[in-house]
Amino acid sequence: MSVQACAELVEAGDPLRFRTTMVAPLAAREVLFPIHAFCLEVAKAPWITQEAMIAEMRLQFWRDVLQEKADGKPPRAHEVAAPLHAVLDGPAAEALDGAVTARQWDIYRDPHEDQAALHSYLHASYAIPLHVAARILGAPAESAKSLNRVLLGGALARYLMALPALEAAGRIPLVDGRPDSIRTFAADVYAQARLGAQDLKLDKIARAPLMDAMMHLPILRQAARNPDAVLDGRLRQGPVWQALRLARVSQARSWSRVR
């Protein structure tokens, strides 16, 4: 029941996120790995069964874990639940419930109702957990707008990379899947994320939860320049490029010039 167990789960399930976390200060890693592992567990719950009721039960397990933390109850003896319990406070546990609820969309085949619903899904499923982590690590309340701008960029980039797999699984991931609409959506979110990155005034510990989003922002540039690459599953981050990007993002004193 340790942070190490969470780190191993992240390494196996999301190697890039593991690498970006490993370059963060130790104090940040101890918070991030349990939250990342929680996100992986919640994200995979709708996909490991064809039975909607079983998927709902798996999500309910995590809602119960969070509610128990909010209620001040002792942690469960679970490799992720116990370390997660140790790093969260009550407000963080309550906030993370939104990330679990968002994943209900993944269980079913209904499209997002509108663009606002898609934004809400991206925010809740990706941004909320990392915003919680940033707050725990010292990000002040006044940084919330900038944090959310950067994190929405990371959320959309990852979502666009997953688009072909979502469509193959019978989901309707975009409200408007025309190339011009994808171009506009990606370009607008990228521009807002860049503004957020320029405005952030955080130390390396507090901004560590945003590293994954910063790693993925160039994907939005790709999508804006060539939306057909989104539809064809050709958005790419090669290993050499990832290594260079990670060095730049992790070593920069400010992200104002990191595009």
Backbone as CSV, one residue per row, in Angstrom:
resi,resn,N_x,N_y,N_z,CA_x,CA_y,CA_z,C_x,C_y,C_z
1,MET,0.849,-1.187,0.000,0.000,0.000,0.000,0.892,1.247,0.000
2,SER,1.628,1.445,-1.082,2.634,2.491,-1.075,2.573,3.315,-2.344
3,VAL,3.245,4.460,-2.297,3.388,5.292,-3.490,4.125,4.516,-4.571
4,GLN,5.066,3.663,-4.187,5.809,2.862,-5.158,4.872,1.979,-5.972
5,ALA,3.881,1.383,-5.320,2.922,0.551,-6.045,2.151,1.378,-7.064
6,CYS,1.787,2.587,-6.682,1.089,3.482,-7.612,1.986,3.849,-8.785
7,ALA,3.250,4.129,-8.492,4.191,4.475,-9.548,4.326,3.335,-10.554
8,GLU,4.358,2.110,-10.060,4.478,0.959,-10.954,3.249,0.813,-11.833
9,LEU,2.081,1.093,-11.290,0.865,1.056,-12.095,0.893,2.119,-13.183
10,VAL,1.358,3.305,-12.846,1.437,4.381,-13.831,2.474,4.048,-14.901
11,GLU,3.596,3.507,-14.491,4.638,3.144,-15.455,4.106,2.141,-16.476
12,ALA,3.316,1.183,-16.021,2.768,0.168,-16.914,1.633,0.709,-17.780
13,GLY,0.822,1.586,-17.206,-0.379,2.036,-17.910,-0.225,3.293,-18.716
14,ASP,0.742,4.146,-18.362,0.911,5.427,-19.052,2.383,5.832,-18.941
15,PRO,3.245,5.233,-19.761,4.687,5.468,-19.625,5.103,6.929,-19.733
16,LEU,4.458,7.709,-20.604,4.842,9.115,-20.732,4.504,9.879,-19.463
17,ARG,3.356,9.625,-18.907,3.000,10.305,-17.662,3.947,9.890,-16.535
18,PHE,4.360,8.643,-16.561,5.338,8.184,-15.571,6.644,8.969,-15.698
19,ARG,7.134,9.124,-16.925,8.410,9.822,-17.121,8.304,11.295,-16.724
20,THR,7.195,11.926,-17.059,7.050,13.335,-16.689,6.958,13.499,-15.176
21,THR,6.391,12.527,-14.504,6.300,12.600,-13.040,7.653,12.343,-12.398
22,MET,8.446,11.473,-12.984,9.739,11.139,-12.396,10.715,12.312,-12.417
23,VAL,10.531,13.281,-13.300,11.433,14.439,-13.314,10.960,15.527,-12.350
24,ALA,9.800,15.336,-11.726,9.284,16.309,-10.758,9.999,16.141,-9.424
25,PRO,9.984,17.159,-8.582,10.564,17.010,-7.236,9.892,15.876,-6.465
26,LEU,10.641,15.274,-5.545,10.136,14.128,-4.787,8.815,14.438,-4.097
27,ALA,8.691,15.623,-3.507,7.453,15.976,-2.800,6.258,15.950,-3.736
28,ALA,6.473,16.338,-4.997,5.392,16.309,-5.980,5.074,14.879,-6.398
29,ARG,6.087,14.052,-6.556,5.858,12.662,-6.979,5.012,11.920,-5.959
30,GLU,5.233,12.196,-4.684,4.498,11.477,-3.640,3.006,11.799,-3.656
31,VAL,2.656,12.961,-4.182,1.247,13.319,-4.342,0.728,12.849,-5.698
32,LEU,1.541,13.008,-6.728,1.071,12.763,-8.089,0.845,11.282,-8.385
33,PHE,1.732,10.410,-7.946,1.565,9.005,-8.327,0.263,8.405,-7.810
34,PRO,-0.148,8.640,-6.561,-1.465,8.120,-6.160,-2.618,8.720,-6.970
35,ILE,-2.536,10.002,-7.285,-3.615,10.620,-8.072,-3.594,10.098,-9.499
36,HIS,-2.414,9.957,-10.103,-2.331,9.383,-11.450,-2.860,7.952,-11.469
37,ALA,-2.499,7.162,-10.465,-2.972,5.778,-10.418,-4.489,5.728,-10.273
38,PHE,-5.031,6.605,-9.446,-6.489,6.718,-9.324,-7.110,7.021,-10.681
39,CYS,-6.543,7.986,-11.415,-7.086,8.350,-12.728,-7.063,7.169,-13.686
40,LEU,-5.989,6.393,-13.666,-5.915,5.216,-14.529,-6.982,4.189,-14.162
41,GLU,-7.153,3.953,-12.877,-8.145,2.975,-12.439,-9.560,3.397,-12.837
42,VAL,-9.844,4.670,-12.668,-11.172,5.175,-13.021,-11.362,5.157,-14.539
43,ALA,-10.331,5.531,-15.279,-10.442,5.591,-16.736,-10.665,4.211,-17.349
44,LYS,-10.056,3.180,-16.783,-10.182,1.851,-17.393,-11.458,1.130,-16.962
45,ALA,-12.108,1.607,-15.908,-13.289,0.908,-15.389,-14.373,0.686,-16.446
46,PRO,-14.696,1.675,-17.299,-15.750,1.433,-18.288,-15.350,0.496,-19.418
47,TRP,-14.053,0.202,-19.560,-13.579,-0.504,-20.750,-13.210,-1.958,-20.496
48,ILE,-13.200,-2.399,-19.266,-12.761,-3.770,-18.995,-13.940,-4.736,-18.886
49,THR,-15.114,-4.249,-19.199,-16.304,-5.108,-19.204,-17.298,-4.561,-20.223
50,GLN,-18.097,-5.448,-20.790,-19.173,-5.052,-21.700,-20.479,-4.806,-20.950
51,GLU,-20.483,-5.127,-19.660,-21.694,-4.987,-18.859,-21.723,-3.611,-18.194
52,ALA,-22.690,-2.800,-18.576,-22.778,-1.439,-18.042,-22.910,-1.438,-16.523
53,MET,-23.688,-2.373,-15.985,-23.896,-2.396,-14.535,-22.590,-2.680,-13.795
54,ILE,-21.770,-3.584,-14.334,-20.491,-3.891,-13.692,-19.567,-2.681,-13.761
55,ALA,-19.561,-1.994,-14.912,-18.745,-0.790,-15.044,-19.192,0.278,-14.050
56,GLU,-20.484,0.429,-13.897,-21.007,1.399,-12.923,-20.577,1.019,-11.504
57,MET,-20.582,-0.260,-11.203,-20.171,-0.718,-9.874,-18.689,-0.422,-9.631
58,ARG,-17.867,-0.576,-10.671,-16.443,-0.274,-10.528,-16.235,1.218,-10.259
59,LEU,-16.991,2.046,-10.940,-16.900,3.483,-10.675,-17.426,3.806,-9.282
60,GLN,-18.480,3.128,-8.870,-19.035,3.384,-7.543,-18.033,3.051,-6.452
61,PHE,-17.201,2.037,-6.681,-16.160,1.704,-5.706,-15.305,2.945,-5.423
62,TRP,-14.917,3.657,-6.478,-14.057,4.824,-6.290,-14.817,5.992,-5.680
63,ARG,-16.087,6.113,-5.996,-16.884,7.149,-5.349,-16.992,6.865,-3.851
64,ASP,-17.115,5.601,-3.493,-17.169,5.224,-2.074,-15.837,5.519,-1.387
65,VAL,-14.725,5.217,-2.068,-13.403,5.511,-1.501,-13.275,6.993,-1.198
66,LEU,-13.700,7.818,-2.136,-13.597,9.267,-1.961,-14.535,9.756,-0.863
67,GLN,-15.735,9.200,-0.814,-16.682,9.624,0.213,-16.178,9.250,1.602
68,GLU,-15.551,8.097,1.713,-15.001,7.680,3.006,-13.899,8.633,3.470
69,LYS,-13.091,9.103,2.529,-12.074,10.094,2.894,-12.738,11.388,3.337
70,ALA,-13.730,11.842,2.582,-14.424,13.077,2.938,-15.097,12.965,4.304
71,ASP,-15.550,11.754,4.660,-16.233,11.533,5.936,-15.270,11.251,7.086
72,GLY,-13.971,11.225,6.789,-12.987,10.976,7.833,-12.844,9.532,8.244
73,LYS,-13.286,8.609,7.411,-13.173,7.190,7.725,-11.779,6.679,7.354
74,PRO,-11.346,5.557,7.925,-10.015,5.014,7.621,-9.947,4.503,6.188
75,PRO,-8.734,4.423,5.630,-8.594,3.989,4.236,-8.854,2.497,4.063
76,ARG,-9.220,2.123,2.861,-9.349,0.718,2.521,-7.977,0.116,2.258
77,ALA,-7.862,-1.175,2.468,-6.613,-1.880,2.201,-6.548,-2.208,0.706
78,HIS,-6.204,-1.221,-0.066,-6.179,-1.338,-1.526,-4.939,-0.620,-2.019
79,GLU,-4.278,-1.154,-3.044,-2.975,-0.632,-3.458,-3.016,0.807,-3.952
80,VAL,-4.163,1.277,-4.416,-4.289,2.674,-4.832,-5.113,3.465,-3.822
81,ALA,-6.185,2.886,-3.316,-7.072,3.616,-2.414,-6.348,4.088,-1.160
82,ALA,-5.474,3.256,-0.613,-4.787,3.635,0.633,-3.804,4.795,0.415
83,PRO,-2.902,4.747,-0.584,-2.025,5.904,-0.821,-2.798,7.150,-1.221
84,LEU,-3.881,6.979,-1.982,-4.695,8.135,-2.367,-5.289,8.791,-1.131
85,HIS,-5.827,7.988,-0.244,-6.402,8.481,1.011,-5.379,9.312,1.780
86,ALA,-4.117,8.885,1.736,-3.073,9.554,2.513,-2.730,10.942,1.987
87,VAL,-2.903,11.181,0.676,-2.490,12.471,0.110,-3.643,13.468,-0.017
88,LEU,-4.879,12.983,0.049,-6.022,13.873,-0.141,-6.471,14.489,1.178
89,ASP,-7.104,15.649,1.071,-7.881,16.184,2.181,-9.355,16.088,1.796
90,GLY,-10.227,16.525,2.672,-11.656,16.399,2.400,-12.107,17.095,1.131
91,PRO,-11.767,18.381,0.924,-12.181,19.061,-0.307,-11.647,18.390,-1.566
92,ALA,-10.421,17.867,-1.508,-9.859,17.180,-2.669,-10.665,15.927,-3.000
93,ALA,-11.037,15.172,-1.976,-11.835,13.968,-2.196,-13.182,14.315,-2.821
94,GLU,-13.798,15.379,-2.344,-15.089,15.791,-2.898,-14.943,16.237,-4.347
95,ALA,-13.867,16.937,-4.660,-13.647,17.399,-6.034,-13.431,16.220,-6.983
96,LEU,-12.684,15.214,-6.535,-12.373,14.075,-7.403,-13.607,13.246,-7.747
97,ASP,-14.659,13.382,-6.977,-15.894,12.677,-7.323,-16.365,13.069,-8.722
98,GLY,-16.106,14.316,-9.111,-16.491,14.754,-10.452,-15.755,14.008,-11.543
99,ALA,-14.501,13.634,-11.285,-13.731,12.874,-12.263,-14.306,11.477,-12.453
100,VAL,-14.821,10.893,-11.371,-15.444,9.570,-11.471,-16.757,9.663,-12.240
101,THR,-17.561,10.652,-11.910,-18.859,10.814,-12.572,-18.680,11.021,-14.073
102,ALA,-17.666,11.778,-14.455,-17.439,12.053,-15.880,-17.226,10.768,-16.665
103,ARG,-16.610,9.776,-16.056,-16.290,8.546,-16.771,-17.511,7.686,-17.062
104,GLN,-18.664,8.060,-16.537,-19.886,7.346,-16.905,-20.172,7.492,-18.392
105,TRP,-19.738,8.612,-18.983,-19.946,8.791,-20.426,-19.270,7.667,-21.204
106,ASP,-18.129,7.196,-20.731,-17.388,6.165,-21.443,-18.106,4.821,-21.447
107,ILE,-19.033,4.627,-20.523,-19.727,3.341,-20.442,-20.722,3.190,-21.584
108,TYR,-21.362,4.288,-21.956,-22.477,4.216,-22.891,-22.089,4.779,-24.259
109,ARG,-23.016,4.787,-25.188,-22.726,5.204,-26.560,-23.444,6.488,-26.944
110,ASP,-23.969,7.187,-25.958,-24.636,8.452,-26.250,-23.590,9.520,-26.552
111,PRO,-23.848,10.374,-27.540,-22.901,11.466,-27.805,-22.987,12.534,-26.728
112,HIS,-21.975,13.381,-26.667,-22.063,14.552,-25.801,-23.204,15.428,-26.294
113,GLU,-23.955,15.995,-25.366,-25.135,16.768,-25.744,-24.776,17.976,-26.597
114,ASP,-23.714,18.638,-26.258,-23.283,19.825,-26.994,-21.818,20.087,-26.662
115,GLN,-21.285,21.172,-27.208,-19.878,21.479,-26.990,-19.573,21.745,-25.519
116,ALA,-20.523,22.362,-24.822,-20.328,22.621,-23.393,-20.214,21.316,-22.612
117,ALA,-20.984,20.313,-23.004,-20.909,19.012,-22.334,-19.561,18.351,-22.583
118,LEU,-19.027,18.487,-23.792,-17.707,17.937,-24.083,-16.637,18.645,-23.257
119,HIS,-16.715,19.974,-23.175,-15.776,20.725,-22.340,-15.855,20.246,-20.891
120,SER,-17.068,20.044,-20.404,-17.255,19.599,-19.023,-16.634,18.226,-18.811
121,TYR,-16.795,17.330,-19.789,-16.197,15.996,-19.688,-14.673,16.090,-19.632
122,LEU,-14.094,16.881,-20.520,-12.636,17.022,-20.550,-12.123,17.624,-19.242
123,HIS,-12.831,18.632,-18.762,-12.412,19.284,-17.518,-12.483,18.319,-16.345
124,ALA,-13.603,17.614,-16.236,-13.797,16.754,-15.073,-12.884,15.534,-15.105
125,SER,-12.739,14.912,-16.270,-11.998,13.653,-16.340,-10.494,13.858,-16.266
126,TYR,-9.987,14.991,-16.737,-8.534,15.212,-16.791,-8.094,16.371,-15.913
127,ALA,-8.748,17.513,-16.044,-8.255,18.713,-15.370,-8.479,18.679,-13.859
128,ILE,-9.637,18.220,-13.410,-9.932,18.259,-11.981,-8.878,17.512,-11.154
129,PRO,-8.512,16.270,-11.490,-7.501,15.593,-10.658,-6.166,16.328,-10.597
130,LEU,-5.736,16.889,-11.714,-4.446,17.572,-11.729,-4.542,18.944,-11.063
131,HIS,-5.691,19.570,-11.152,-5.907,20.826,-10.432,-5.880,20.562,-8.925
132,VAL,-6.502,19.463,-8.516,-6.464,19.072,-7.105,-5.021,18.869,-6.650
133,ALA,-4.244,18.159,-7.467,-2.849,17.913,-7.114,-2.071,19.215,-6.988
134,ALA,-2.296,20.142,-7.924,-1.596,21.435,-7.879,-1.959,22.200,-6.617
135,ARG,-3.222,22.165,-6.243,-3.647,22.862,-5.026,-2.996,22.258,-3.785
136,ILE,-2.947,20.923,-3.724,-2.304,20.254,-2.595,-0.824,20.632,-2.522
137,LEU,-0.211,20.822,-3.685,1.220,21.117,-3.755,1.532,22.606,-3.668
138,GLY,0.520,23.413,-3.369,0.787,24.812,-3.075,0.333,25.833,-4.083
139,ALA,-0.339,25.428,-5.159,-0.829,26.406,-6.128,-1.914,27.261,-5.480
140,PRO,-1.796,28.580,-5.542,-2.783,29.446,-4.887,-4.096,29.496,-5.656
141,ALA,-5.146,29.894,-4.976,-6.475,29.937,-5.594,-6.517,30.853,-6.803
142,GLU,-5.733,31.926,-6.774,-5.781,32.881,-7.889,-5.166,32.331,-9.173
143,SER,-4.514,31.185,-9.102,-3.943,30.582,-10.312,-4.937,29.663,-11.015
144,ALA,-6.150,29.539,-10.498,-7.107,28.554,-11.000,-7.403,28.728,-12.485
145,LYS,-7.608,29.949,-12.940,-7.956,30.169,-14.346,-6.828,29.727,-15.260
146,SER,-5.604,30.096,-14.922,-4.461,29.704,-15.747,-4.263,28.195,-15.727
147,LEU,-4.399,27.585,-14.543,-4.291,26.137,-14.440,-5.296,25.448,-15.356
148,ASN,-6.527,25.883,-15.303,-7.570,25.231,-16.087,-7.356,25.405,-17.578
149,ARG,-6.796,26.542,-17.996,-6.505,26.743,-19.415,-5.461,25.749,-19.910
150,VAL,-4.389,25.602,-19.129,-3.340,24.664,-19.517,-3.866,23.230,-19.497
151,LEU,-4.593,22.885,-18.472,-5.069,21.515,-18.322,-6.106,21.144,-19.372
152,LEU,-6.930,22.084,-19.804,-7.865,21.783,-20.888,-7.098,21.465,-22.164
153,GLY,-5.971,22.156,-22.362,-5.139,21.835,-23.517,-4.644,20.405,-23.476
154,GLY,-4.138,19.972,-22.327,-3.688,18.592,-22.197,-4.823,17.601,-22.371
155,ALA,-5.985,17.931,-21.831,-7.137,17.045,-21.941,-7.554,16.852,-23.394
156,LEU,-7.644,17.955,-24.137,-8.079,17.843,-25.527,-7.037,17.119,-26.369
157,ALA,-5.758,17.386,-26.139,-4.716,16.714,-26.909,-4.804,15.198,-26.732
158,ARG,-4.913,14.760,-25.493,-5.024,13.322,-25.248,-6.311,12.757,-25.863
159,TYR,-7.371,13.507,-25.779,-8.662,13.053,-26.306,-8.603,12.903,-27.824
160,LEU,-7.986,13.872,-28.488,-7.885,13.788,-29.942,-7.014,12.614,-30.370
161,MET,-5.985,12.321,-29.598,-5.151,11.157,-29.914,-5.932,9.852,-29.758
162,ALA,-6.919,9.852,-28.875,-7.724,8.649,-28.640,-8.925,8.547,-29.560
163,LEU,-9.139,9.554,-30.402,-10.357,9.630,-31.207,-10.622,8.373,-32.039
164,PRO,-9.658,7.880,-32.816,-9.951,6.684,-33.623,-10.363,5.480,-32.782
165,ALA,-9.712,5.292,-31.623,-10.066,4.163,-30.761,-11.475,4.333,-30.194
166,LEU,-11.838,5.567,-29.833,-13.185,5.805,-29.324,-14.229,5.520,-30.400
167,GLU,-13.951,5.950,-31.624,-14.897,5.694,-32.708,-14.997,4.205,-33.017
168,ALA,-13.861,3.515,-32.969,-13.877,2.076,-33.210,-14.681,1.329,-32.154
169,ALA,-14.745,1.917,-30.948,-15.508,1.306,-29.854,-16.976,1.727,-29.872
170,GLY,-17.375,2.418,-30.920,-18.774,2.787,-31.064,-19.188,4.067,-30.381
171,ARG,-18.209,4.870,-29.939,-18.526,6.142,-29.305,-18.563,7.252,-30.351
172,ILE,-19.212,8.361,-29.980,-19.265,9.552,-30.841,-18.547,10.650,-30.073
173,PRO,-17.244,10.769,-30.234,-16.458,11.616,-29.330,-16.586,13.111,-29.550
174,LEU,-16.887,13.547,-30.777,-16.944,14.976,-31.058,-18.360,15.409,-31.392
175,VAL,-18.705,16.593,-30.949,-20.006,17.165,-31.291,-20.045,17.495,-32.775
176,ASP,-18.955,18.010,-33.295,-18.822,18.336,-34.714,-17.471,17.803,-35.174
177,GLY,-17.493,16.728,-35.942,-16.265,16.072,-36.354,-15.743,16.488,-37.707
178,ARG,-16.262,17.575,-38.261,-15.741,18.038,-39.542,-14.320,18.590,-39.366
179,PRO,-13.465,18.407,-40.368,-12.081,18.881,-40.240,-11.957,20.349,-39.857
180,ASP,-12.762,21.217,-40.450,-12.667,22.640,-40.115,-13.030,22.899,-38.653
181,SER,-13.989,22.161,-38.149,-14.382,22.325,-36.750,-13.281,21.822,-35.818
182,ILE,-12.658,20.702,-36.180,-11.543,20.191,-35.376,-10.411,21.204,-35.371
183,ARG,-10.124,21.786,-36.543,-9.046,22.778,-36.640,-9.316,23.962,-35.706
184,THR,-10.525,24.471,-35.745,-10.877,25.623,-34.921,-10.833,25.272,-33.434
185,PHE,-11.373,24.136,-33.083,-11.409,23.697,-31.689,-9.986,23.565,-31.141
186,ALA,-9.135,22.854,-31.879,-7.761,22.646,-31.428,-7.000,23.955,-31.331
187,ALA,-7.168,24.822,-32.318,-6.446,26.097,-32.324,-6.887,26.984,-31.166
188,ASP,-8.189,27.025,-30.897,-8.693,27.870,-29.808,-8.207,27.379,-28.447
189,VAL,-8.272,26.077,-28.227,-7.841,25.527,-26.942,-6.334,25.699,-26.778
190,TYR,-5.584,25.524,-27.862,-4.138,25.726,-27.788,-3.813,27.167,-27.418
191,ALA,-4.492,28.117,-28.041,-4.233,29.531,-27.747,-4.525,29.840,-26.286
192,GLN,-5.607,29.305,-25.762,-5.940,29.537,-24.358,-4.923,28.866,-23.434
193,ALA,-4.466,27.679,-23.811,-3.467,26.994,-22.989,-2.157,27.772,-22.955
194,ARG,-1.782,28.343,-24.069,-0.568,29.148,-24.117,-0.699,30.374,-23.215
195,LEU,-1.863,31.000,-23.231,-2.092,32.132,-22.334,-1.966,31.698,-20.880
196,GLY,-2.538,30.549,-20.568,-2.443,30.042,-19.206,-1.008,29.786,-18.795
197,ALA,-0.226,29.181,-19.684,1.172,28.896,-19.379,1.968,30.174,-19.167
198,GLN,1.678,31.193,-19.944,2.381,32.469,-19.811,2.064,33.157,-18.492
199,ASP,0.843,32.958,-18.004,0.407,33.649,-16.790,0.805,32.927,-15.503
200,LEU,1.193,31.662,-15.592,1.480,30.888,-14.388,2.728,31.398,-13.679
201,LYS,2.603,31.581,-12.396,3.731,31.975,-11.547,3.815,30.986,-10.392
202,LEU,4.298,29.776,-10.693,4.351,28.711,-9.698,5.762,28.153,-9.607
203,ASP,6.125,27.635,-8.446,7.410,26.961,-8.335,7.300,25.564,-8.953
204,LYS,8.432,24.859,-9.031,8.453,23.581,-9.733,7.576,22.531,-9.068
205,ILE,7.435,22.616,-7.749,6.589,21.641,-7.062,5.120,21.860,-7.422
206,ALA,4.660,23.079,-7.345,3.242,23.356,-7.588,2.854,23.184,-9.048
207,ARG,3.794,23.385,-9.960,3.433,23.261,-11.373,3.678,21.856,-11.923
208,ALA,4.233,20.960,-11.103,4.499,19.600,-11.559,3.264,18.885,-12.103
209,PRO,2.058,19.076,-11.535,0.888,18.401,-12.091,0.539,18.834,-13.512
210,LEU,1.077,19.955,-13.961,0.773,20.451,-15.301,1.761,19.948,-16.352
211,MET,2.778,19.205,-15.924,3.805,18.753,-16.852,3.214,17.923,-17.994
212,ASP,2.285,17.026,-17.663,1.703,16.178,-18.707,0.992,17.026,-19.754
213,ALA,0.250,18.016,-19.313,-0.443,18.894,-20.262,0.548,19.645,-21.139
214,MET,1.606,20.166,-20.546,2.603,20.886,-21.326,3.283,19.971,-22.341
215,MET,3.465,18.716,-21.994,4.043,17.760,-22.933,3.154,17.556,-24.153
216,HIS,1.853,17.691,-23.973,0.911,17.376,-25.050,0.447,18.579,-25.865
217,LEU,0.773,19.780,-25.458,0.279,20.933,-26.204,0.664,20.920,-27.682
218,PRO,1.869,20.482,-28.063,2.180,20.452,-29.494,1.248,19.574,-30.319
219,ILE,0.596,18.600,-29.680,-0.388,17.785,-30.383,-1.522,18.666,-30.905
220,LEU,-1.897,19.680,-30.139,-2.958,20.582,-30.591,-2.515,21.382,-31.803
221,ARG,-1.240,21.746,-31.856,-0.732,22.427,-33.048,-0.831,21.515,-34.277
222,GLN,-0.471,20.253,-34.077,-0.611,19.291,-35.170,-2.058,19.202,-35.638
223,ALA,-2.975,19.103,-34.677,-4.389,18.956,-35.014,-4.922,20.185,-35.736
224,ALA,-4.475,21.374,-35.315,-4.936,22.601,-35.952,-4.396,22.719,-37.382
225,ARG,-3.174,22.270,-37.589,-2.570,22.358,-38.923,-3.101,21.284,-39.865
226,ASN,-3.399,20.113,-39.314,-3.805,18.989,-40.154,-4.885,18.175,-39.445
227,PRO,-6.125,18.644,-39.465,-7.191,17.918,-38.757,-7.439,16.521,-39.294
228,ASP,-7.068,16.274,-40.547,-7.228,14.918,-41.066,-6.354,13.929,-40.305
229,ALA,-5.240,14.402,-39.751,-4.378,13.525,-38.960,-5.087,13.050,-37.703
230,VAL,-5.991,13.877,-37.181,-6.795,13.470,-36.021,-7.706,12.316,-36.414
231,LEU,-8.410,12.505,-37.508,-9.386,11.515,-37.945,-8.730,10.212,-38.374
232,ASP,-7.506,10.302,-38.899,-6.800,9.116,-39.379,-5.921,8.468,-38.315
233,GLY,-5.853,9.067,-37.126,-5.018,8.506,-36.076,-3.537,8.707,-36.312
234,ARG,-3.169,9.845,-36.915,-1.765,10.092,-37.244,-1.115,11.154,-36.353
235,LEU,-1.767,11.536,-35.267,-1.116,12.429,-34.317,-0.012,11.650,-33.620
236,ARG,1.186,12.208,-33.573,2.324,11.441,-33.083,3.227,12.260,-32.167
237,GLN,3.862,11.560,-31.238,4.954,12.078,-30.419,6.028,11.002,-30.404
238,GLY,7.042,11.152,-31.226,8.113,10.162,-31.264,8.942,10.188,-30.001
239,PRO,9.650,9.101,-29.692,10.420,9.023,-28.445,11.517,10.074,-28.341
240,VAL,12.199,10.372,-29.442,13.242,11.399,-29.388,12.616,12.757,-29.119
241,TRP,11.539,13.050,-29.819,10.845,14.324,-29.609,10.364,14.429,-28.167
242,GLN,9.804,13.347,-27.642,9.329,13.362,-26.260,10.455,13.669,-25.283
243,ALA,11.610,13.053,-25.512,12.741,13.277,-24.609,13.196,14.733,-24.653
244,LEU,13.262,15.315,-25.839,13.671,16.707,-25.969,12.640,17.639,-25.347
245,ARG,11.390,17.345,-25.584,10.313,18.162,-25.024,10.320,18.084,-23.497
246,LEU,10.499,16.891,-22.967,10.506,16.723,-21.522,11.647,17.503,-20.890
247,ALA,12.810,17.477,-21.508,13.942,18.234,-20.980,13.634,19.725,-20.969
248,ARG,13.032,20.198,-22.040,12.735,21.630,-22.121,11.687,22.040,-21.097
249,VAL,10.611,21.261,-21.003,9.522,21.610,-20.089,9.982,21.523,-18.636
250,SER,10.756,20.503,-18.309,11.148,20.280,-16.913,12.222,21.257,-16.448
251,GLN,13.049,21.741,-17.357,14.165,22.591,-16.961,13.868,24.085,-17.063
252,ALA,12.787,24.441,-17.771,12.468,25.852,-17.933,12.052,26.481,-16.611
253,ARG,12.588,27.644,-16.296,12.163,28.348,-15.087,10.751,28.889,-15.240
254,SER,10.386,29.228,-16.462,9.040,29.715,-16.762,8.580,29.066,-18.048
255,TRP,7.285,28.835,-18.173,6.739,28.251,-19.378,6.226,29.304,-20.356
256,SER,6.552,30.557,-20.135,6.029,31.625,-20.977,6.504,31.520,-22.415
257,ARG,7.670,30.890,-22.619,8.204,30.766,-23.971,8.194,29.325,-24.470
258,VAL,7.641,28.408,-23.704,7.557,27.007,-24.116,6.291,26.827,-24.903
259,ARG,6.428,26.581,-26.181,5.263,26.511,-27.054,4.775,25.070,-27.194
